[in-house]
Amino acid sequence: MSEKRMLIVDGDVVRKIDENRGDMSVADFISFLIDSQLKQDVNGYSNDHVTKEEFQQFEQGIRELLRNFLEFFLSYGLELGKEPTDKELEALTKKLQVLGASAKAKNSQ
């Protein structure tokens, strides 16, 4: 049997606990919060989450990869002598411009 103790906290803390604990008991919720804080790695981040900066870098990398694929397939098709239709070329050009513009916008932030 575990030993029970009393924890004295400010009224504001009690209100925050009650607002956020859902169906959990107060003791279970506080234990959950403490456990989640202790599981953080050396950098102070939990292994279950990504930072906003990490996500933006990932998004930027994916956009650049897509843009490179489009450029490759466009140039590969032209090298094989297959002339794309004007509509295909225009659609690919627009996609490249959109991906390039969004990548540049992300870089400037």
Secondary structure, 3 states (H helix, E strand, C coil): CCCCCCCCCCHHHHHHHHHHCCCCCHHHHHHHHHHHHHCCCCCCCCCCCCCHHHHHHHHHHHHHHHHHHHHHHHHHHHHCCCCCCHHHHHHHHHHHHHHHHHHHHHHHC
